[in-house]
Amino acid sequence: MILLLWESYLNNIIQKLKCQGYSHPIFTSFVFIILGINLFAHRPIQIINAVSLKPDINYSLHLNSIRYFLEPIVGFPLFYLRSGDPVEEYIVLWIWIFFCVGVYFIYSYGIKFYEKWLLSIPAILGLAYFILVWMIFWPLPSNTIVNESKSKILFNTHAHSYFSHDGLITPAEQMNWHKNNGFDAFFLTEHNHNLKTLDLVQQQRNGQLTQNPHVMAGIEYSGSNHMVLLGLTDSLITFGKKDSVVIPEVHRQGGVVGVAHWFDGQKMSINYYINLGVNGYEIVNKNQLAYPKSIHHDIIDACENNKMFLLGGADYHGYGPTCGTWNVLDIFDWQDLSHVEKTESIMNGLKDGKTQVIYYSDRNIISFENIWLSPLLNIMNYFKGLNIFQIISWIGWGVLFISLGIKINKKFILQWVPLITGSIIIIKGRILLEKSISVVQQNDVLVEFGDLFTVIGCGFILSGIIVWGLLKKFPSIIPD
């Protein structure tokens, strides 16, 4: 009897699910697609050793409960922040969205679709720009690295605060970002000067700042190529100076020199910089391997043959919460070392060429030649890397959306999205301008972004008002 009742109960549930599936074919198809992608093509997110190109078992990833709950809201923004070409891929994504909206209007309204399509431009642009600003400036619950080793420490050799012309955040915010991303230490490498950094290091050494993460002084020098000058103890200004002057001075201070993102120009050969006296090369920058595989191996071989170090530069300027690379050293009893001893341990590890480089891998990198296919490829790669709880989050939010009977009000979206997003973007622009006051002589990007956001925000508000006026005067364009 109990078995019959249970069978009847299950049959009722199955019938209800079938009815719901037939009633919502788009959502049902979406569920089967994402389950199929994840089940048959699952690609787990891994931490990869940049030399062996194999997963490193000493590290895992942590996803907090907020990330699980908000996966459909924050998942794609975080995924795009780790793209090989995030800006270009993001622009292509919204071009796709714009054309998909056009197809929807053709399906819904036939030959007069162009009126609605043109009116949708402010809302689409406003939403795209707002999400971009949100991705960059507001905290998102990103995946974070977990160091399973008892002796290994993680450090970064490439970071900028707003004392660099292109940095967005304060040194304190840099410290917080590094702590959130699992770093035990980092070099703050402002562009071409280090006086402010030396002050920060001294404050931490004197106990005026938190000791975690450990801060060390560096510079990103713009000579014949960008280079990171690490372990500086004296003030140094490198504007306009030649490699032959700067590199010996760094060595005189007991520091080391690493060639940073050489791939940007490749003006000189690998051997040119070796003969110049550099001590190492970046092989990972930001979110990916810095070079094609052949050049990647050439640099590794050159560093091994010349007893030079390899680096992974997070190259963090304040754009978003994600991190793509870490440097590793074996340093026992790290927490028991003094401030001076910590710096000496890292510098000795660099000089001895003992660093390892690891990076975050959640996709197959899309070549620039395939940039127009990136939305489709990114969707595939994104759903391949989710775990079961993230998939459940997507399905759960979809079921909730359907259960509440939420309907999309086209007039509301076309009128109010530009107004709301424009207002928020203006507010962020004014915040950046206020932040720029104390560093106006060192920083360009805060004023640039602040002014740009103010103008663009005003433009969205104006366009929203125009759309509102047109729909008021010609209500037949989009009927209630």
Beta strands, then each sheet from edge to edge (+ up, - down):
strand 1: 46-49
strand 2: 59-62
strand 3: 144-147
strand 4: 152-156
strand 5: 185-191
strand 6: 214-222
strand 7: 226-230
strand 8: 256-259
strand 9: 280-285
strand 10: 288-289
strand 11: 309-313
strand 12: 325-330
strand 13: 356-361
sheet 1: 1+ 13- 12+ 4- 5- 6- 7+ 8- 9- 10+
sheet 2: 1+ 13- 12+ 4- 5- 6- 7+ 8- 9- 11-
sheet 3: 2+ 3-
end
